[in-house]
Amino acid sequence: MRHLVVIARVVGVEIVFVLGVGLVFGAFWLAGLAGGLYDDYLVRAAGDLAVAAVVSALVLIYADRIGGVAIDEFRFGFCRRDAAFSAGMVVLILAAGAGYVAALSAAGIRSVTVTAPALPVLLVGIVGALGVIHEEITSRGYVLRLLLDRYGVGFALIGSSVLFSLSHVVFKGVDFMLVGHVFAGLVLGCAYLASRTLLVPIVLHAAHNLMADLFLQGNDSGVSLDIAVYHFAPSWGWNWRLPFDLALSLVQLVAIWAWYRARTPASTPDEIAAPLTSVTPHP
């Protein structure tokens, strides 16, 4: 019976997630802006933020009223240690993406054209990258926490990462990136358990999406909406993109361990919710 309750709650939050996205897309369609979500950077940024706000609100209400996790159990605190780690990881992620494509270009493996995006477009892209908030609230704040309470750290990390990857199928279809999304989910889950705040995985997730737009998408089919620094064709195949994503995930996991090794990672929902000052010294 316990397993059925967990399954029902997980399915429920995924339904709420999809319905929330559908509500926003429906509103943009009624306003005649649906096409702009793919070819207008202002509309896309507005759509990203609207999805983040609407889905986050619906998931928090669902968790509090039906899903068994109170709203005040979603932690968004941020200390100097977390801020320093997040800033360093943003630099690392952006440098890794830029350096990887530059290395392929220098080796003659990919033909790349470098273009500086207009500042307004770049700023809107950075704002739009914050549209990952709802994904972190759902996948780490709710699903990982729910599985952690019932099945322990290992299953919670793997299970929430697989569900995080599968949630992309609804909107992006099935491709090799499903594997990359699982590894990304593991990184973000570990960052959440180590830091005990959703803000760290939110920053890492946003940085990764921005890095992909700037350096890996190449404006393929309008994906990057003129934000991309590197332009190339054809689009990435699994043999070039997947090894990079897996290597970057491993580097991030090592960085999380190295930075937070003095702090015991949370292994229960109570430890996530506990004041950090009562768990470990904090700078």
Phi, psi and omega in degrees: 000320180300319180294321180296323179296316179298313180300315181298320180290321178293314178299319180300315182290328177291324176295316178300318179302308182295319179296321179297316177297319179298322178298317181293314179297323178296319179295320178293324178294316179296329179276000180074023183248005184301318180297328180293342178296340182250341184226012177227117188294329179292316179294320180296316180298318178297320178295317178301314182290324178294317177298316180301316183290312185292311182294319178301314180297315181294319180293319179296319178295316178300313181300319184286321186269327186235322192278356175084012177233117182292150181302321183288358176271354175274110187268132178233021179292159184211117178256177181298324179296316179293320180296318180295317179297314181298317179297317179296322180289326176300314179298315181299313183296313180295318180294323180296315179296315180296316183292323182296310181292322178297322179294318178296322179293316180297328180277357180079013181279323177233141174268116188236135173253128181264127180225129178279120179291151177298142184304314179301320180295317180297317180296319178295323178296321178295317178297317180297331180297337179287358177292002179277356186305315183293328178292321180288321177298320181285306189283316180266311184295325182250300187297310180300317180297318180297313180292326179298321181292332185257326193232356178096174189295309185302307181296322181296317180294312182292313182299314180293327179291319178296315179295323176300316179295314182295332180296338179282341182297323183302323186253338186239354180081181183263124174205187184296342181291347175302321179293314179299322179292327176296314179295321177298320178298322177296317179298311183293324177295317178295321178297322179293313182292325181287318183272334182065029175216143180286342183295327180294307177296331176297314180296315180297317181296315180296319179297319180295316179296319178295318178301316179298318178296319184287319193238338188249338185278327178063026182055031179292119179055033176078010185300317186267353172052050178066014177274336189298139173274320179259130177243133180202165176210150354286181182290169183294137169264172184297329185290345177253322185278314187297315178301322178296313181298318180293318180296317179295323178297317179296318178299318180293322178297318177297318180297319178297314179298315183295320185284321185254016186296336179283347181250126178292123179300147178296136179239357177219158176301325179298322179290327176295319184280343183294143175303134184298328182293339179267355183255317184203150176301142183229131178291000000 
